[in-house]
């Protein structure tokens, strides 16, 4: 039962009720994933040990560096277009699916070429990267999710993907029980994506929609690429500054340091689902507000920024004080050095949250080139700082480099481009006074 003051605020506001309901479903899904995923992830990390867990984490990070190509920057563009013109659903979804499928196949080839060049004689890492990268091909079916996002009905995506996650989580426990090899854990990760894709098609059909009604047109593909190419490049460089630290750490310090650092990253990033959940629910409302009035548009943006900052503080402050204890309890003495890394990394969430919130503004305004510029600068800052700090400080250096890069890309870069000065000040206000009511 909701408190009286909350019910009063929701009365007569169907759009807000819809957003809160949709966000609630996504939060339930992510909280289940966070709880179960953390439990199973800790068990896997303890079972594999820092060296093997570091090798698996390296493979995941390496594939992530290329995965931005597979998405083609289409996600938010597809949702935006369907919100503006629901009649284009079948043409948009069909074209997006084919574009993502082709992009994933090309990306698979690039990823394998990259790992063969970097580690030509390491057959195990070749297999790990190949299995993990295959998952990108099946993620083309995420085009179905764009329809549910546009209708603020993400509960259907939860219906489809959550059971797949639970099945694979149980499978990982079984693998530990049967003392499986490292490669088996990569295979079950691929199985989760495949099952989730099949379930997504089934849920789409159960709602009265059919993939056979989708169509592919060159006109739509050209239109989508015109708006998304900068977002694709932005996504690529964004993933570089999110994952390059683990790749550089692996090349400079070895797999053990990557394994220790990766458990800190896992606990720091486990909260990153919050801004993505909120954005998927709020983006249609922000797009609609921009068409109504400028004042309403910026009012909703400021509330979004404030909410993101407040959530980040609620996570970062307590984690900072218990980071060392938390690592010891969950992962054991072998990973104890990750405590200090976590205490630094957790503050990167503030800038990640604000950066994700700001993307709603850039997407609505179609300022995709600005997003590309900012993420590129953030990636450059991260690469330079990682090469400077990692040889001296190892994982701690990587954590410091990442936090500075996150701040620069999400907030600091706004003050290097005059049209974003207002956004920069709004983000600053959210950081220092995150009032949401």
C-alpha positions as CSV (number, residue, x, y, z in Angstrom):
1,X,0.0,0.0,0.0
2,X,1.5,3.3,-1.0
3,X,1.7,6.2,1.5
4,X,-1.1,8.8,1.2
5,X,1.2,11.6,0.1
6,X,2.5,9.4,-2.7
7,X,-1.0,8.5,-3.9
8,X,-2.0,12.1,-3.9
9,X,0.9,13.0,-6.2
10,X,0.0,10.2,-8.6
11,X,-3.7,10.9,-8.9
12,X,-4.6,12.2,-12.3
13,X,-1.1,11.6,-13.7
14,X,-1.4,8.4,-15.8
15,X,2.0,8.9,-17.5
16,X,3.8,9.1,-14.1
17,X,1.9,6.0,-12.9
18,X,2.9,4.1,-16.0
19,X,6.6,5.1,-15.6
20,X,6.6,4.1,-11.9
21,X,4.9,0.8,-12.7
22,X,7.4,0.1,-15.5
23,X,10.4,1.1,-13.4
24,X,9.1,-1.1,-10.6
25,X,9.1,-4.2,-12.9
26,X,12.6,-3.4,-14.1
27,X,13.8,-2.8,-10.5
28,X,12.4,-6.2,-9.4
29,X,14.2,-7.9,-12.2
30,X,17.5,-6.1,-11.6
31,X,17.3,-6.7,-7.8
32,X,16.7,-10.4,-8.3
33,X,19.6,-10.4,-10.8
34,X,21.8,-8.4,-8.4
35,X,21.1,-10.7,-5.5
36,X,21.3,-14.1,-7.3
37,X,24.1,-12.8,-9.6
38,X,26.2,-11.6,-6.7
39,X,25.7,-14.9,-4.8
40,X,26.6,-17.0,-7.8
41,X,29.3,-14.6,-9.0
42,X,31.1,-14.8,-5.6
43,X,30.9,-18.6,-5.6
44,X,32.4,-18.6,-9.2
45,X,35.2,-16.2,-8.2
46,X,36.1,-18.3,-5.2
47,X,36.0,-21.5,-7.2
48,X,38.1,-20.2,-10.1
49,X,40.6,-18.2,-8.0
50,X,42.1,-14.8,-9.0
51,X,44.1,-16.1,-12.0
52,X,41.4,-18.0,-13.8
53,X,38.7,-15.5,-12.8
54,X,41.0,-12.8,-14.1
55,X,41.3,-14.6,-17.4
56,X,37.6,-14.9,-17.8
57,X,37.1,-11.3,-16.8
58,X,39.8,-10.3,-19.4
59,X,37.9,-12.1,-22.1
60,X,34.6,-10.5,-21.2
61,X,36.3,-7.0,-21.1
62,X,38.0,-7.6,-24.5
63,X,34.7,-8.6,-26.2
64,X,33.0,-5.5,-24.6
65,X,35.5,-3.3,-26.3
66,X,34.1,-4.3,-29.7
67,X,30.4,-4.8,-28.7
68,X,29.6,-1.2,-29.4
69,X,29.9,-1.9,-33.1
70,X,27.3,-4.7,-32.9
71,X,24.7,-2.4,-31.3
72,X,25.2,0.3,-34.0
73,X,23.9,2.9,-31.6
74,X,20.3,1.9,-32.5
75,X,18.8,1.3,-29.1
76,X,17.5,4.7,-28.0
77,X,17.0,5.9,-31.6
78,X,14.7,3.0,-32.3
79,X,12.7,3.7,-29.2
80,X,12.5,7.4,-29.9
81,X,11.3,6.8,-33.5
82,X,8.5,4.4,-32.4
83,X,7.4,6.8,-29.7
84,X,7.1,9.6,-32.2
85,X,5.4,7.4,-34.9
86,X,4.0,4.0,-33.6
87,X,2.8,3.1,-37.1
88,X,6.4,2.6,-38.2
89,X,6.8,-0.3,-35.7
90,X,7.2,-3.2,-38.1
91,X,9.5,-1.4,-40.5
92,X,11.7,-0.1,-37.6
93,X,11.9,-3.4,-35.8
94,X,12.6,-5.4,-38.9
95,X,15.3,-3.1,-40.1
96,X,16.9,-2.8,-36.7
97,X,17.0,-6.5,-36.3
98,X,18.8,-7.1,-39.6
99,X,21.2,-4.2,-39.0
100,X,22.1,-5.5,-35.5
101,X,22.5,-9.1,-36.9
102,X,24.9,-8.0,-39.6
103,X,26.7,-5.7,-37.3
104,X,27.2,-8.5,-34.8
105,X,28.6,-10.9,-37.4
106,X,31.1,-8.3,-38.5
107,X,32.0,-7.5,-34.9
108,X,32.6,-11.2,-34.2
109,X,35.2,-11.3,-37.0
110,X,36.9,-8.1,-35.7
111,X,37.0,-9.4,-32.2
112,X,38.6,-12.7,-33.1
113,X,41.1,-10.9,-35.3
114,X,42.0,-8.6,-32.4
115,X,42.6,-11.4,-29.9
116,X,44.7,-13.4,-32.4
117,X,46.9,-10.4,-32.9
118,X,47.2,-9.5,-29.2
119,X,47.7,-13.1,-27.9
120,X,48.5,-15.3,-30.9
121,X,49.5,-18.4,-29.0
122,X,46.9,-18.5,-26.2
123,X,44.3,-21.1,-27.4
124,X,42.3,-20.8,-24.2
125,X,41.7,-17.1,-24.5
126,X,40.8,-17.6,-28.2
127,X,38.0,-20.0,-27.2
128,X,36.8,-17.8,-24.4
129,X,36.5,-14.8,-26.6
130,X,34.9,-16.7,-29.4
131,X,32.1,-18.1,-27.2
132,X,31.4,-14.8,-25.4
133,X,31.4,-12.9,-28.7
134,X,28.9,-15.3,-30.3
135,X,26.3,-14.0,-27.8
136,X,26.3,-10.6,-29.7
137,X,24.7,-12.3,-32.7
138,X,21.7,-13.5,-30.7
139,X,21.3,-10.1,-29.1
140,X,19.9,-8.9,-32.4
141,X,16.6,-10.2,-31.0
142,X,16.7,-7.3,-28.5
143,X,15.0,-5.3,-31.2
144,X,11.8,-6.8,-29.7
145,X,12.6,-5.1,-26.4
146,X,12.6,-1.7,-28.1
147,X,8.9,-2.1,-28.8
148,X,8.1,-2.9,-25.2
149,X,10.3,0.1,-24.0
150,X,8.5,2.5,-26.4
151,X,5.2,1.3,-24.8
152,X,6.6,1.5,-21.3
153,X,5.9,-2.2,-20.9
154,X,9.2,-3.6,-20.0
155,X,7.6,-6.2,-17.7
156,X,7.3,-8.5,-20.8
157,X,11.1,-8.3,-21.3
158,X,11.4,-9.3,-17.6
159,X,9.0,-12.3,-18.2
160,X,11.3,-13.4,-21.0
161,X,14.8,-12.9,-19.7
162,X,14.5,-13.5,-16.0
163,X,13.8,-17.3,-16.2
164,X,16.8,-17.7,-18.5
165,X,19.0,-15.9,-16.0
166,X,17.7,-18.2,-13.2
167,X,18.3,-21.4,-15.2
168,X,21.9,-20.4,-16.0
169,X,22.6,-19.3,-12.4
170,X,21.6,-22.8,-11.3
171,X,23.7,-24.3,-14.1
172,X,26.8,-22.4,-12.8
173,X,26.3,-23.8,-9.3
174,X,26.1,-27.3,-10.9
175,X,29.3,-26.6,-12.8
176,X,31.1,-25.7,-9.5
177,X,29.7,-28.8,-7.8
178,X,31.0,-31.0,-10.7
179,X,34.4,-29.1,-10.8
180,X,33.9,-28.0,-14.3
181,X,36.6,-26.3,-16.4
182,X,36.9,-22.5,-17.0
183,X,35.5,-22.9,-20.6
184,X,32.2,-24.3,-19.3
185,X,31.4,-21.0,-17.6
186,X,31.7,-19.2,-20.9
187,X,29.4,-21.6,-22.6
188,X,26.6,-21.2,-20.0
189,X,26.8,-17.4,-20.4
190,X,26.1,-17.9,-24.1
191,X,23.2,-20.3,-23.3
192,X,21.6,-17.6,-21.2
193,X,21.5,-15.2,-24.2
194,X,20.1,-17.9,-26.5
195,X,17.3,-18.9,-24.1
196,X,16.5,-15.2,-23.4
197,X,16.2,-14.5,-27.1
198,X,13.8,-17.4,-27.7
199,X,11.7,-16.4,-24.7
200,X,11.6,-12.8,-26.0
201,X,10.1,-14.0,-29.3
202,X,7.6,-16.1,-27.5
203,X,6.4,-13.2,-25.3
204,X,6.2,-10.9,-28.3
205,X,4.0,-13.5,-30.1
206,X,1.8,-14.0,-27.0
207,X,1.0,-10.2,-27.1
208,X,-0.4,-10.6,-30.6
209,X,2.7,-9.5,-32.5
210,X,4.5,-11.5,-35.1
211,X,8.1,-11.3,-36.5
212,X,6.8,-12.3,-39.9
213,X,5.1,-8.8,-40.1
214,X,8.4,-7.1,-39.8
215,X,9.8,-5.5,-42.9
216,X,13.2,-4.2,-44.0
217,X,13.7,-1.1,-46.1
218,X,16.7,0.7,-47.3
219,X,15.0,4.0,-46.5
220,X,14.6,3.1,-42.9
221,X,18.1,1.7,-42.6
222,X,19.5,4.9,-44.1
223,X,17.4,7.1,-41.7
224,X,18.4,5.1,-38.7
225,X,22.1,5.1,-39.5
226,X,22.0,8.9,-40.2
227,X,20.9,9.4,-36.5
228,X,22.8,6.5,-34.9
229,X,26.3,6.4,-36.4
230,X,27.5,9.0,-33.9
231,X,25.9,7.1,-31.1
232,X,27.5,3.9,-32.3
233,X,30.9,5.5,-32.2
234,X,30.1,7.1,-28.9
235,X,29.1,3.7,-27.6
236,X,32.4,2.2,-28.8
237,X,34.5,4.8,-27.1
238,X,32.2,4.7,-24.0
239,X,32.9,0.9,-23.7
240,X,36.6,1.6,-24.2
241,X,36.7,3.9,-21.1
242,X,34.6,1.4,-19.2
243,X,36.6,-1.7,-20.1
244,X,40.1,-0.7,-21.2
245,X,41.3,-0.6,-17.6
246,X,40.9,-4.4,-17.4
247,X,42.6,-5.1,-20.7
248,X,45.6,-2.8,-20.0
249,X,45.8,-4.3,-16.5
250,X,45.9,-7.8,-17.9
251,X,48.7,-6.9,-20.4
252,X,50.8,-4.9,-17.9
253,X,50.2,-6.7,-14.5
254,X,48.9,-10.2,-15.5
255,X,45.7,-12.2,-14.9
256,X,45.9,-12.3,-11.1
257,X,45.7,-8.5,-10.8
258,X,42.8,-8.5,-13.3
259,X,41.0,-11.1,-11.2
260,X,41.4,-9.0,-8.0
261,X,40.4,-5.8,-9.7
262,X,37.5,-7.5,-11.4
263,X,35.7,-8.3,-8.2
264,X,35.9,-4.7,-7.2
265,X,34.5,-3.7,-10.6
266,X,31.7,-6.3,-10.2
267,X,30.6,-4.8,-6.9
268,X,30.9,-1.2,-8.1
269,X,29.0,-1.9,-11.4
270,X,26.3,-4.0,-9.9
271,X,24.5,-0.7,-9.2
272,X,24.8,0.6,-12.7
273,X,21.5,-1.1,-13.6
274,X,19.6,1.7,-11.7
275,X,20.2,4.5,-14.2
276,X,19.5,2.2,-17.2
277,X,16.2,1.1,-15.6
278,X,15.1,4.6,-14.9
279,X,16.2,5.9,-18.3
280,X,14.3,3.1,-20.2
281,X,11.1,4.2,-18.4
282,X,11.6,7.9,-18.5
283,X,12.9,8.4,-22.0
284,X,9.4,8.4,-23.7
285,X,8.3,11.0,-21.2
286,X,11.3,13.2,-21.8
287,X,10.7,13.0,-25.6
288,X,7.0,13.9,-25.2
289,X,7.9,16.8,-22.9
290,X,10.3,18.3,-25.4
291,X,7.4,18.5,-27.9
292,X,5.1,20.2,-25.4
293,X,7.3,23.0,-24.0
294,X,10.9,23.8,-23.2
295,X,10.2,24.6,-19.6
296,X,8.5,21.2,-19.0
297,X,11.4,19.5,-20.8
298,X,14.1,21.0,-18.6
299,X,12.0,20.5,-15.5
300,X,11.8,16.8,-16.1
301,X,15.5,16.7,-16.9
302,X,16.5,18.4,-13.7
303,X,14.3,15.9,-11.7
304,X,16.0,13.0,-13.6
305,X,19.5,14.4,-12.8
306,X,18.6,14.9,-9.2
307,X,17.2,11.4,-8.8
308,X,20.3,9.9,-10.4
309,X,22.7,11.8,-8.1
310,X,20.7,11.0,-5.0
311,X,20.7,7.3,-5.8
312,X,24.5,7.4,-6.4
313,X,25.1,8.9,-3.0
314,X,22.9,6.4,-1.2
315,X,25.1,3.7,-2.7
316,X,28.6,5.2,-2.6
317,X,28.7,6.6,1.0
318,X,28.0,3.4,2.9
319,X,30.0,1.2,0.5
320,X,33.1,3.4,1.0
321,X,33.2,2.6,4.7
322,X,32.6,-1.1,4.4
323,X,34.5,-1.9,1.1
324,X,37.4,-3.8,2.7
325,X,35.1,-5.8,5.1
326,X,32.7,-6.6,2.2
327,X,35.4,-8.0,0.0
328,X,36.9,-10.2,2.7
329,X,33.5,-11.6,3.7
330,X,32.3,-12.3,0.1
331,X,35.4,-13.3,-1.8
332,X,37.9,-14.3,0.9
333,X,41.5,-13.3,1.7
334,X,42.8,-14.0,-1.8
335,X,40.9,-10.9,-3.1
336,X,41.5,-8.7,0.0
337,X,43.4,-6.0,-2.0
338,X,40.2,-5.3,-4.0
339,X,38.7,-3.5,-0.9
340,X,40.7,-0.3,-1.5
341,X,39.9,-0.5,-5.3
342,X,36.2,-0.8,-4.6
343,X,36.3,2.2,-2.2
344,X,37.5,4.3,-5.1
345,X,35.5,2.8,-8.0
346,X,32.2,3.1,-6.2
347,X,32.3,6.9,-6.6
348,X,32.5,6.5,-10.4
349,X,28.8,5.5,-10.2
350,X,27.9,9.2,-9.5
351,X,29.2,10.2,-12.9
352,X,28.0,7.2,-14.7
353,X,24.5,7.9,-13.4
354,X,24.6,11.5,-14.4
355,X,26.1,10.6,-17.8
356,X,23.3,8.1,-18.5
357,X,20.7,10.7,-17.5
358,X,22.3,13.3,-19.7
359,X,22.1,10.9,-22.6
360,X,18.3,11.4,-22.6
361,X,18.8,15.1,-23.3
362,X,21.3,14.4,-26.1
363,X,19.1,11.7,-27.7
364,X,16.0,13.8,-27.6
365,X,17.8,16.8,-29.2
366,X,19.5,14.4,-31.6
367,X,22.9,15.8,-30.5
368,X,24.6,12.5,-31.1
369,X,27.8,14.0,-32.3
370,X,28.2,15.8,-29.0
371,X,27.8,12.5,-27.1
372,X,30.5,11.1,-29.4
373,X,32.9,14.0,-28.7
374,X,32.5,13.7,-24.9
375,X,32.9,9.9,-24.8
376,X,35.9,10.1,-27.1
377,X,37.6,12.6,-24.8
378,X,36.7,10.4,-21.8
379,X,38.2,7.4,-23.4
380,X,41.4,9.2,-24.2
381,X,41.7,10.5,-20.6
382,X,41.2,6.9,-19.4
383,X,43.7,5.3,-21.7
384,X,46.4,7.9,-20.9
385,X,45.8,7.7,-17.1
386,X,45.7,3.9,-17.1
387,X,49.1,3.7,-18.9
388,X,50.5,6.2,-16.4
389,X,49.0,4.9,-13.2
390,X,48.8,1.1,-13.7
391,X,52.6,0.4,-13.9
392,X,53.0,2.3,-10.6
393,X,49.9,1.4,-8.6
394,X,48.3,-1.6,-10.3
395,X,44.6,-2.0,-9.7
396,X,44.3,1.1,-7.5
397,X,45.8,3.1,-10.4
398,X,43.2,1.7,-12.7
399,X,40.4,2.6,-10.3
400,X,41.6,6.2,-10.0
401,X,42.0,6.5,-13.8
402,X,38.5,5.2,-14.3
403,X,36.8,7.6,-11.8
404,X,38.5,10.6,-13.3
405,X,37.5,9.6,-16.8
406,X,33.9,8.9,-15.8
407,X,33.7,12.4,-14.2
408,X,35.2,14.1,-17.3
409,X,32.9,12.3,-19.8
410,X,29.8,12.6,-17.7
411,X,30.2,16.1,-16.3
412,X,33.4,18.0,-16.8
413,X,33.3,17.9,-20.6
414,X,30.0,19.9,-20.6
415,X,32.0,23.0,-19.8
416,X,34.1,22.6,-23.0
417,X,31.1,23.1,-25.3
418,X,29.0,26.3,-24.9
419,X,25.6,24.7,-25.8
420,X,26.1,22.3,-22.9
421,X,26.8,24.9,-20.3
422,X,23.2,24.8,-19.1
423,X,23.3,21.1,-18.9
424,X,26.7,21.2,-17.0
425,X,25.2,23.6,-14.4
426,X,22.1,21.4,-14.1
427,X,24.3,18.4,-13.4
428,X,26.4,20.4,-10.9
429,X,23.2,21.4,-9.1
430,X,22.2,17.7,-8.9
431,X,25.5,16.8,-7.5
432,X,25.4,19.4,-4.7
433,X,21.6,19.6,-4.1
434,X,19.8,16.5,-5.4
435,X,16.3,17.5,-4.4
436,X,13.7,15.3,-6.1
437,X,10.3,16.5,-4.8
